[in-house]
Structures are given as structure tokens and as C-alpha cells.
């Protein structure tokens, strides 16, 4: 049995994820989560898979919870660990899967959160001097696209009245219409763009990492005194506000990139709406 250290096997695992076409944000998260696991195991003087027991993985899970990671975040990290160990076994780097019998923490189901008009206007007020972040926030509020889709948006895919979200992972390509608010914000931002193929880039011209976008918007939410929200709640706000204003359920579902209409229907109760509206165009928030 080839007993390479886990820190040497991690790059091979990441290469395999790339070959399988997993999304960049997923790969980035897996790498960070598994580096966290490997550092935890190193403190227990365990570097190779044959040294690792289920109790070690349970210890990693319980340590995350004790460090105030939410059950949902801990469960996500444990998913990365389980995927990694399945890969190790499938590729004969280990004969047993130490993570197999490790249970996920119990996650309490909570309703998604959305910002009120007063709250997202307060957010707009504090970000108005930061054109890059302001444009990102406006896109999420006006079109409901995901944070990973914001990060990977290309200039060539932005047209006058719509933008194309390229296929990634299990998501097919889709076209997202731009209402006047989204169109105006994007056009204004793109006037001062450099030569990068991506709409949103760092100072060195590279695409912005999802974690950096999330951290920046979280800081502005703190400044706007709405700390109880996250970036994902901007997408929920888009869905809820359009449902409230009578936009057709199918239209919202297609724009949001939901694979099933039933996923969008779950937001009806959150929006306080009993049935779908009939409008075919997106409202301006």
C-alpha cells in the first residue's frame, strides 16, 4: 500500500476534481477544508491515511463545533472530508474509509432570510463609494445570480439587455435579463474596465475569489448595521421581492437557475403570496 502523506495526496485529489469539471468555488472550498483537516491531524501526529481512525474525524467535527462553526458549515466541511476519503479508497491509497461512519451534526431547518427595502437601501448607502462592490450587490439584488456566478461573469457575456451565465458543475447555461437598474449599474461600471475578460477583478487583474467577495460584502453589511444577513440573502431578497410584486413564478425560477419549479414555489410562503403572479419581466428593487 502506497502511504503518501495526505498533504501530498491533496493536490492529486484537487487535480481530479478539476478534470471532472467541478466548479471553481467548490474546488476552492474543498482545498481549504481539507487543509484544515490535515493541519488538525498533524497536531495528533497523523500524516497518512492508515494512521487515521473514525475518532480522529469525529474529533475534527467536534472541534469545529466547539470553535463556533455552525452545524451547516461543519456539515459542509465534513462532506469534503468524506469525498476525499472515498477518493483515497477508490484510488487504492487506503484500504478503509475512516470517515464512512462519522455522522453529520444535526442541522435545524430555518427559513431563508431576506432584506427589507429599508435594509437593502441602507446597504446601498454604505457601498456607493465602492463601485465594484456596489455593482456586485446591485446585480444580486436585481437578477438573483449566485455569488460564484458574479465572480466568474465575463465581459463578453454582458449584452445591452441580458447577460449569459455559462454552464458550470451541474448548472446549464442560462440567459438572465437585465432590468434598467442592473443595466445602468453594469454599463457605468464597465466604462472604466481594464483588459481582463472578467467583469470583476482584483488589483492584479485576476478574478476575485468568492471568499473575498463574501468578506467584503459582509463588512459593508456590518457598516450598514444589518449584521444578521449574509451575501446569500441578497439572492433570496430578489426572489421574494419579485414574488411580492407579481412576477410569474416560472420567470423567476428560470432567471434564478432553479432546476425545479418546486424550489421556487417554496418561497411563496416566505413572500406571503398564495399564488404566482403574471408579470413576465423582473421588477426593480
HELIX and SHEET records of a PDB file:
HELIX    1   1 UNK A    6  UNK A   19  1                                  14    
HELIX    2   2 UNK A   24  UNK A   42  1                                  19    
HELIX    3   3 UNK A   49  UNK A   51  5                                   3    
HELIX    4   4 UNK A   54  UNK A   66  1                                  13    
HELIX    5   5 UNK A   71  UNK A   90  1                                  20    
HELIX    6   6 UNK A  117  UNK A  127  1                                  11    
HELIX    7   7 UNK A  131  UNK A  143  1                                  13    
HELIX    8   8 UNK A  147  UNK A  151  1                                   5    
HELIX    9   9 UNK A  155  UNK A  157  5                                   3    
HELIX   10  10 UNK A  180  UNK A  190  1                                  11    
HELIX   11  11 UNK A  210  UNK A  223  1                                  14    
HELIX   12  12 UNK A  232  UNK A  244  1                                  13    
HELIX   13  13 UNK A  249  UNK A  256  1                                   8    
HELIX   14  14 UNK A  261  UNK A  265  1                                   5    
HELIX   15  15 UNK A  267  UNK A  271  1                                   5    
SHEET    1   A 2 UNK A 162  UNK A 165  0                                        
SHEET    2   A 2 UNK A 174  UNK A 177 -1                                        
END                                                                             
